[in-house]
Amino acid sequence: MPAPLLWLGAACVGLYASNRANDAYLKRTNIVCKLPGESSKRVVPKNGAIVTCSIYGIFDHTGVWVNGNIYELSGRGLIRSISPARFLQHRSGEKIYVACNDNFIPLAAQDVAQRCIDNLYQLREYHVINNNCHRFVLEMLTGASEKPKITSFSQLNEALSALFLTNINWHEANINFP
């Protein structure tokens, strides 16, 4: 049994190293100025804002802020609306971060929020790489009928920067938990 545990450990180390390399690329190219956890500034999310939290320091989970809740694609493929506390539940991250421009304004649009509402409770085939939360978020942002071809948080940041024509700055969400 030790061999599978070693493989799992090696895979986790590889994922962590890959993510750090992607983070360095995003910062070097000025796509992202502040990654989640690098800023002490707190912002209030707006409807249609993109939010994220950490999963064990290896992955990032993303969703869309709508009326005080977060719309996400769950690991079972259900598009659902959950509380910020539930968004963090069973994940290592204790904070939610909001994608903003250089002036601390959340990158948001009301039509994004409406698309999320219109897609609530749809069931999709979930796949951790090919059909994940980042792809869902980008689909809600663009409204495109063709599914975007992204698989990672890094690719989502690149897409956000291109769509909003700005550097991305992730700031802690200024929200009250019950």
C-alpha positions in Angstrom: 0.0 0.0 0.0 2.9 2.5 0.5 3.4 2.9 -3.3 0.0 4.4 -4.1 0.5 6.9 -1.2 3.9 7.9 -2.6 2.3 8.4 -6.1 -0.4 10.5 -4.6 2.1 12.6 -2.7 4.2 13.0 -5.8 1.1 14.1 -7.8 0.3 16.7 -5.1 3.8 18.1 -5.1 3.7 18.2 -8.9 0.4 20.1 -8.9 1.7 22.5 -6.3 4.8 23.2 -8.3 2.8 23.7 -11.5 0.4 26.1 -9.8 3.3 28.2 -8.4 4.9 28.3 -11.9 1.5 29.5 -13.4 1.2 32.1 -10.7 4.7 33.4 -11.5 3.8 33.6 -15.2 0.6 35.6 -14.4 2.5 38.1 -12.3 5.5 38.4 -14.7 3.1 39.2 -17.6 1.1 41.6 -15.5 -2.1 39.6 -16.1 -2.5 39.4 -12.3 -1.0 42.0 -9.9 -2.3 40.5 -6.7 -3.1 36.8 -6.2 -5.5 35.7 -3.5 -4.0 36.4 -0.1 -1.4 39.0 -1.3 -3.5 42.0 -0.6 -4.8 43.4 2.8 -7.5 45.5 1.0 -11.1 44.3 1.6 -13.8 44.9 -1.0 -17.6 44.4 -1.0 -18.6 42.0 -3.8 -21.1 43.3 -6.4 -23.7 41.2 -8.3 -21.9 39.3 -11.1 -18.5 39.5 -9.4 -16.1 36.6 -9.7 -15.0 35.1 -6.4 -12.6 32.3 -5.4 -11.3 30.4 -2.4 -8.5 28.0 -1.9 -8.7 24.2 -1.7 -5.9 22.8 0.4 -3.4 25.4 -1.1 -3.3 23.4 -4.4 -6.5 24.3 -6.2 -8.7 27.3 -6.4 -12.5 27.1 -6.6 -14.4 29.9 -8.3 -18.0 31.1 -8.5 -20.1 34.2 -9.1 -21.5 36.5 -6.5 -25.3 37.0 -6.8 -27.5 38.7 -4.2 -25.3 37.7 -1.2 -24.8 34.1 -2.4 -22.4 32.4 -4.7 -23.4 30.5 -7.8 -21.1 27.6 -8.5 -20.8 24.4 -10.4 -20.6 21.7 -7.8 -18.4 18.6 -8.1 -21.6 16.7 -8.9 -22.4 18.9 -11.8 -25.2 20.9 -10.3 -25.3 24.7 -10.7 -26.4 25.9 -7.3 -26.6 29.0 -5.2 -24.9 28.7 -1.8 -24.0 30.9 1.1 -20.5 32.3 1.5 -20.0 30.0 4.5 -21.0 27.0 2.5 -18.7 28.0 -0.3 -15.8 27.7 2.2 -17.1 24.5 3.9 -14.9 21.4 3.5 -12.2 23.5 1.9 -9.0 24.7 3.5 -9.5 28.4 2.6 -10.9 30.6 5.3 -11.4 33.6 3.0 -13.2 34.5 -0.2 -11.5 36.7 -2.7 -13.0 39.0 -5.3 -11.5 39.7 -8.8 -11.0 43.5 -9.0 -9.3 46.1 -11.3 -6.4 48.3 -10.2 -8.9 50.7 -8.5 -10.3 48.0 -6.2 -13.6 47.8 -8.2 -14.9 44.3 -8.5 -15.1 43.0 -12.1 -18.8 42.4 -12.3 -21.8 42.7 -14.6 -25.5 42.4 -14.0 -26.0 40.3 -17.1 -23.5 37.8 -15.6 -25.7 37.6 -12.4 -28.8 37.1 -14.5 -27.2 34.3 -16.5 -26.4 32.5 -13.3 -30.0 32.9 -12.1 -31.2 31.6 -15.4 -29.0 28.5 -15.1 -29.8 27.7 -11.5 -30.3 24.0 -10.8 -29.2 22.8 -14.2 -27.3 19.6 -14.1 -24.1 19.2 -16.2 -21.6 16.6 -16.6 -18.8 17.6 -14.3 -15.1 16.9 -15.0 -12.3 18.2 -12.8 -10.3 19.3 -15.9 -12.7 19.5 -18.9 -15.8 20.9 -17.3 -15.1 22.5 -14.0 -16.0 25.6 -12.0 -13.6 27.9 -13.9 -15.2 26.9 -17.2 -18.7 27.6 -15.7 -17.6 31.0 -14.5 -16.2 32.0 -17.9 -19.3 30.7 -19.6 -21.5 32.9 -17.3 -19.2 35.9 -18.0 -19.3 35.6 -21.8 -22.8 34.1 -22.4 -21.3 32.4 -25.4 -23.2 29.3 -26.6 -19.9 27.5 -27.3 -18.3 26.3 -24.1 -15.0 28.1 -23.4 -11.8 25.9 -23.5 -10.3 26.5 -20.1 -9.2 24.1 -17.4 -7.4 26.1 -14.8 -7.5 29.1 -12.5 -4.5 30.6 -14.4 -6.5 30.4 -17.7 -9.5 32.0 -16.0 -7.3 34.9 -14.9 -6.0 35.3 -18.5 -9.6 35.3 -19.8 -10.7 37.8 -17.1 -7.9 40.2 -18.0 -8.7 40.0 -21.7 -12.5 40.4 -21.1 -12.2 43.4 -18.7 -9.1 44.8 -20.3 -7.3 45.2 -17.0 -4.9 43.6 -14.6 -6.5 41.3 -12.1 -6.2 42.0 -8.4 -7.7 39.5 -6.0 -8.9 41.2 -2.8 -10.5 39.7 0.3 -14.3 39.9 0.2 -15.7 42.2 2.9 -18.6 40.1 4.0 -20.1 39.1 7.3 -20.6 35.5 8.1 -23.5 34.5 10.3 
